[in-house]
């Protein structure tokens, strides 16, 4: 994996009050509207300061406020899920496994986006030894067949994403904000690696019925909304044979945001 230097957010996060996983149960927002934003680490520092002043709380688990995640995205031989996104299909799915590194918990997740922009996520627990291959897990295979458009035998691990996540919650507990930094990708089909350097992907998750103070904070710091898929950007960067023309313009937007050239394989 490619490594690069990153800013430390420890001091900024110390200014926020903690929220526990148990308290987060009421705002899982498994059926939600997602709004994504792109910025860099320097601007994130300022956003975190304003978030603290506004009373936002940071998820803390066993004293840790920045959590490492590993995700593995599955797709068909012809990259059906990638192409559905590239071709602007409104109703689409993603199948992935995800490990919460600190706890060791792992899940098989199926995300579906409908034609009204709402995202629904369903998941079941799996052993973390099955992140790259759950084909021998009968329960997991049945789950894929029941909850997705695919069968497990059609799917192979295509790409892994590693990143560090900060999770914020507003005082009213009506929204969650996930902040992903240190994004690293590995493509299992091409064996190519990529990184987004100091780019930051922010995702605001809400049920759509309440106003968001965070949207105002992001606007104040000129953090722009951007439809971005970590999976699709990663495939674009690591697979020269993938039909990814539409996503290459998003790569250029990321480059302008971080003022750095990102190599496309």
URLINLIN-V306042 format. One record per backbone hydrogen bond with DSSP energy under -1.0 kcal/mol. CO is the residue of the C=O (numbers start at 1). NH is the residue of the N-H. If there is no record, write none. Layout:
# URLINLIN-V306042
co:nh
CO:NH
CO:NH
This chain:
# URLINLIN-V306042
co:nh
9:13
10:14
13:16
17:58
19:60
20:24
22:25
24:27
30:121
32:119
33:206
35:204
36:226
37:202
39:200
40:44
41:45
43:47
44:48
45:49
46:50
47:51
48:52
49:53
50:54
51:56
52:55
57:169
58:19
61:64
64:61
67:165
68:101
69:163
70:99
71:161
72:97
73:158
73:159
75:156
76:79
79:83
80:84
81:85
82:86
83:87
84:89
85:88
92:113
94:111
95:74
96:109
97:72
98:107
99:70
100:104
105:100
106:126
107:98
108:124
109:96
110:122
111:94
112:120
113:92
114:117
118:114
119:32
120:112
122:110
124:108
127:130
134:137
137:141
138:142
139:143
140:144
141:145
142:146
143:147
144:148
151:154
152:155
156:75
158:188
159:73
160:186
161:71
162:184
163:69
164:181
165:67
166:179
167:59
168:177
169:57
170:173
175:170
176:205
177:168
178:203
179:166
180:201
181:164
183:196
184:162
185:194
186:160
187:191
192:187
194:185
196:199
198:41
200:39
201:180
202:37
203:178
204:35
205:176
206:33
213:217
214:218
215:219
216:220
217:221
218:223
219:222
224:38
229:233
230:234
231:235
232:236
233:237
234:238
235:239
237:265
239:242
242:244
244:248
247:251
248:252
249:253
250:254
251:255
252:256
253:257
254:258
255:259
255:260
